[in-house]
Amino acid sequence: MTAMAMSCQTKLIVLDEPTTTLDVTVQIKELSAIRDIVARYNTAAIYISHDLAVVAQTADPVTFLRHGQIFEQADTRQMLSAPREKYTETL
């Protein structure tokens, strides 16, 4: 599905849990391929994920939602090392 979406060379792609069912080796290759294509075609990418390891590798900035509302938003490095909200820290 990711390859089909990227083949259109769109300006924006939304990736909802793009690596959820993949083992770690394939996950790394998939994320690398997505990064390469996004850079090559100057495409914006929105990653939706519960996997903070994926978030750390791909997102900048990062936005956390809670109950459908933006809860906290910051630079990825800062968010993962020193979140402002206690709830975000528990994630």
N, CA and C of each residue as an Amber inpcrd file, in Angstrom:
protein
   273
   0.8290000  -1.1940000   0.0000000   0.0000000   0.0000000   0.0000000
   0.8680000   1.2510000   0.0000000   1.9370000   1.2220000   0.7630000
   2.8180000   2.3870000   0.8120000   3.4080000   2.6660000  -0.5630000
   3.8570000   1.6390000  -1.2420000   4.4360000   1.8190000  -2.5760000
   3.4080000   2.3900000  -3.5480000   2.1850000   1.9070000  -3.4720000
   1.1330000   2.4260000  -4.3490000   0.8800000   3.9050000  -4.0760000
   0.8190000   4.2580000  -2.8130000   0.5760000   5.6570000  -2.4550000
   1.7210000   6.5470000  -2.9100000   2.9400000   6.0930000  -2.7200000
   4.0990000   6.9010000  -3.0840000   4.2770000   7.0000000  -4.5950000
   3.7910000   6.0280000  -5.3460000   3.9680000   6.0410000  -6.8020000
   3.2330000   7.2020000  -7.4620000   2.2760000   7.7740000  -6.7780000
   1.5220000   8.9090000  -7.3290000   2.2920000  10.2200000  -7.2280000
   3.3920000  10.2280000  -6.5070000   4.2200000  11.4140000  -6.3020000
   3.3790000  12.5950000  -5.8040000   2.5620000  12.3470000  -4.8080000
   1.6940000  13.3720000  -4.2560000   2.4890000  14.3280000  -3.3720000
   1.9010000  15.4180000  -3.0050000   2.5520000  16.4140000  -2.1480000
   2.4210000  16.0620000  -0.6670000   1.4510000  15.2120000  -0.3280000
   1.2240000  14.8100000   1.0550000   0.8140000  13.3540000   1.0900000
   1.4160000  12.6280000   2.0130000   1.0230000  11.2310000   2.2200000
   0.7940000  11.0220000   3.7120000  -0.2890000  10.3410000   4.0410000
  -0.6050000  10.0120000   5.4290000  -0.3390000   8.5200000   5.6050000
   0.5460000   8.2030000   6.5290000   0.9480000   6.8220000   6.7770000
   0.4130000   6.3950000   8.1360000  -0.6400000   5.6280000   8.1320000
  -1.2780000   5.1780000   9.3650000  -0.7170000   3.8160000   9.7520000
   0.1300000   3.8020000  10.7800000   0.7830000   2.5810000  11.2570000
   1.4580000   1.8240000  10.1080000   2.3840000   2.4740000   9.3830000
   2.9470000   1.8520000   8.1790000   3.8170000   0.6220000   8.4330000
   4.2630000   0.4080000   9.6570000   5.1650000  -0.7160000   9.9120000
   4.6720000  -1.6500000  11.0150000   3.4240000  -1.5450000  11.3830000
   2.8910000  -2.2880000  12.5260000   3.1100000  -3.7970000  12.4450000
   2.8780000  -4.4010000  11.3230000   2.9450000  -5.8660000  11.2360000
   4.2880000  -6.3830000  10.7330000   5.2540000  -5.5030000  10.5930000
   6.5410000  -5.9040000  10.0350000   7.5460000  -6.2430000  11.1240000
   8.4370000  -7.1970000  10.8320000   9.5140000  -7.4600000  11.7840000
  10.5100000  -6.3050000  11.7050000  11.4030000  -6.2180000  12.6610000
  12.2890000  -5.0580000  12.7990000  13.1480000  -4.8330000  11.5610000
  13.6830000  -5.8900000  10.9600000  14.5320000  -5.7470000   9.7780000
  13.7680000  -5.1370000   8.6150000  12.5900000  -5.6560000   8.3460000
  11.7670000  -5.1310000   7.2530000  11.2770000  -3.7260000   7.6020000
  10.9750000  -3.4880000   8.8570000  10.5300000  -2.1750000   9.3150000
  11.5800000  -1.1050000   9.0050000  12.8250000  -1.3920000   9.2910000
  13.9120000  -0.4460000   9.0260000  14.0190000  -0.1500000   7.5360000
  13.9250000  -1.1810000   6.7090000  13.9950000  -0.9970000   5.2530000
  12.8090000  -0.1720000   4.7560000  11.6330000  -0.4480000   5.2690000
  10.4220000   0.2820000   4.8680000  10.5380000   1.7650000   5.2230000
  10.9540000   2.0520000   6.4470000  11.0900000   3.4490000   6.8760000
  12.1620000   4.1670000   6.0670000  13.2380000   3.4890000   5.7530000
  14.2960000   4.0760000   4.9410000  13.7850000   4.3880000   3.5340000
  13.0400000   3.4630000   2.9460000  12.4790000   3.6840000   1.6100000
  11.5070000   4.8610000   1.6120000  10.6850000   4.9470000   2.6320000
   9.7370000   6.0620000   2.7340000  10.4990000   7.3810000   2.8420000
  11.5110000   7.4260000   3.7100000  12.3140000   8.6550000   3.8660000
  12.9500000   9.0750000   2.5450000  13.5000000   8.1060000   1.8040000
  14.1480000   8.4060000   0.5290000  13.1680000   8.9850000  -0.4870000
  12.0240000   8.3630000  -0.5950000  11.0300000   8.8200000  -1.5730000
  10.4570000  10.1730000  -1.1750000  10.2010000  10.3650000   0.1150000
   9.6930000  11.6460000   0.6000000  10.6900000  12.7570000   0.2630000
  11.9630000  12.4960000   0.4840000  12.9880000  13.4970000   0.1760000
  13.1130000  13.7200000  -1.3360000  13.1140000  12.6500000  -2.0960000
  13.2920000  12.7520000  -3.5490000  12.1750000  13.5620000  -4.1990000
  10.9440000  13.3570000  -3.7720000   9.8100000  14.0240000  -4.4170000
   9.2720000  15.2060000  -3.6230000  10.0170000  15.5940000  -2.5680000
   9.6210000  16.7440000  -1.7520000   8.1740000  16.5900000  -1.2580000
   7.8960000  15.4330000  -0.7230000   6.5560000  15.0960000  -0.2350000
   6.5020000  15.2770000   1.2780000   5.4210000  15.8380000   1.7710000
   5.2060000  15.9140000   3.2200000   4.6030000  14.5820000   3.6650000
   5.0100000  14.1120000   4.8200000   4.5030000  12.8400000   5.3250000
   3.9970000  13.0140000   6.7490000   2.8160000  12.5020000   6.9850000
   2.2510000  12.4610000   8.3290000   2.2310000  10.9940000   8.7460000
   2.9510000  10.6930000   9.8140000   3.0030000   9.3340000  10.3450000
   2.0620000   9.2530000  11.5380000   1.1950000   8.2710000  11.5120000
   0.3190000   8.0020000  12.6530000   0.8090000   6.6930000  13.2460000
   1.2470000   6.7440000  14.5000000   1.8360000   5.5460000  15.0870000
   1.7580000   5.5840000  16.6000000   1.6660000   4.4080000  17.1780000
   1.7610000   4.2770000  18.6270000   3.1620000   3.7960000  19.0150000
   3.9850000   3.5100000  18.0280000   5.3240000   2.9700000  18.2400000
   6.3300000   4.1170000  18.3490000   6.7610000   4.4240000  19.5630000
   7.6510000   5.5620000  19.7710000   9.0210000   5.3640000  19.1340000
   9.4340000   4.1330000  18.8950000  10.6930000   3.8900000  18.1870000
  10.5760000   4.3720000  16.7380000   9.4340000   4.1230000  16.1150000
   9.1860000   4.6190000  14.7620000   9.1310000   6.1400000  14.7710000
   8.4510000   6.6980000  15.7520000   8.3420000   8.1560000  15.8790000
   9.7360000   8.7710000  15.9930000  10.5720000   8.1960000  16.8170000
  11.9170000   8.7310000  17.0320000  12.7440000   8.7270000  15.7460000
  12.5210000   7.7430000  14.8860000  13.2860000   7.6220000  13.6420000
  12.7510000   8.4820000  12.5130000  11.4780000   8.8520000  12.5660000
  10.8680000   9.4370000  11.3760000  10.2880000  10.8310000  11.5430000
   9.8250000  11.1740000  12.7030000   9.0210000  12.3860000  12.8400000
   9.8030000  13.5720000  13.3800000   9.5230000  14.7400000  12.8350000
  10.0270000  15.9880000  13.3840000   9.2190000  17.1200000  12.7680000
   8.4250000  17.7850000  13.4820000   8.1340000  17.6470000  14.9020000
   7.1670000  16.5030000  15.1670000   6.8500000  16.2920000  16.4400000
   5.9130000  15.2520000  16.8280000   4.7450000  15.9010000  17.5670000
   3.5640000  15.3530000  17.3230000   2.3470000  15.8350000  17.9800000
   1.6550000  14.6490000  18.6220000   1.3260000  14.7820000  19.8930000
   0.5640000  13.7470000  20.5860000  -0.8830000  14.1900000  20.6720000
  -1.7760000  13.2650000  20.3550000  -3.2080000  13.5220000  20.4620000
  -3.7660000  12.7260000  21.6260000  -4.7540000  13.2940000  22.2780000
  -5.4650000  12.5900000  23.3410000  -6.9320000  12.9690000  23.2340000
  -7.7780000  11.9690000  23.1030000  -9.2180000  12.1820000  22.9300000
  -9.5010000  13.0700000  21.7230000  -8.7140000  12.8850000  20.6500000
  -8.9360000  13.6100000  19.4080000  -8.4540000  15.0530000  19.4000000
  -7.7880000  15.4760000  20.4410000  -7.2900000  16.8550000  20.5340000
  -5.7660000  16.8510000  20.6460000  -5.1390000  17.9050000  20.1070000
  -3.6930000  18.0340000  20.2820000  -3.4090000  18.2050000  21.7590000
  -2.5660000  17.3410000  22.2720000  -2.2440000  17.3450000  23.6930000
  -0.8900000  17.9920000  23.9430000   0.0870000  17.6410000  23.1120000
   1.4230000  18.2110000  23.2490000   2.1140000  18.1410000  21.8970000
   2.8890000  19.1610000  21.5890000   3.5960000  19.2270000  20.3170000
   4.9650000  19.8500000  20.5540000   6.0050000  19.2340000  19.9710000
   7.3570000  19.7510000  20.1500000   8.3010000  19.0810000  19.1660000
   9.5360000  19.5420000  19.1490000  10.6060000  18.8920000  18.4220000
  10.7170000  17.4560000  18.9490000  10.9440000  16.5110000  18.0680000
  10.9490000  15.1020000  18.4510000  11.9530000  14.7970000  19.5520000
  13.1530000  15.2790000  19.4070000  14.1900000  14.9880000  20.4040000
  13.7720000  15.4990000  21.7790000  13.2660000  16.7380000  21.8150000
  12.8440000  17.3170000  23.0870000  11.6420000  16.5620000  23.6630000
  10.7000000  16.2070000  22.8030000   9.5020000  15.5140000  23.2580000
   9.8410000  14.1700000  23.8880000  10.7420000  13.4390000  23.2730000
  11.0640000  12.1100000  23.7740000  12.0010000  12.1370000  24.9790000
  12.7920000  13.2040000  25.1080000  13.7160000  13.2610000  26.2460000
  13.1570000  14.0400000  27.4280000  12.3090000  15.0330000  27.1650000
  11.7920000  15.8610000  28.2610000  10.4020000  16.4040000  27.9280000
   9.4110000  15.5270000  27.8860000   8.0590000  16.0150000  27.5900000
   7.5670000  16.9710000  28.6730000   6.7230000  17.9150000  28.2880000
   6.1970000  18.8950000  29.2420000   5.0920000  18.3120000  30.0990000
   4.3020000  17.4200000  29.5370000   3.1230000  16.9080000  30.2300000
   3.4140000  15.5480000  30.8640000   2.8690000  15.3130000  32.0360000
   3.0400000  14.0410000  32.7460000   2.4710000  12.8790000  31.9360000
   1.3200000  13.0920000  31.3080000   0.6950000  12.0420000  30.5070000
   1.6310000  11.6040000  29.3730000   2.2500000  12.5430000  28.6890000
   3.1560000  12.2250000  27.6050000   4.3540000  11.4390000  28.1270000
   4.8250000  11.7920000  29.2910000   5.9520000  11.0870000  29.8970000
   5.6230000   9.6210000  30.1550000   4.3780000   9.3150000  30.4760000
   3.9970000   7.9280000  30.7380000   3.9590000   7.0640000  29.4900000
   3.8680000   7.6950000  28.3410000   3.8180000   6.9280000  27.0960000
   5.1590000   6.2760000  26.8160000
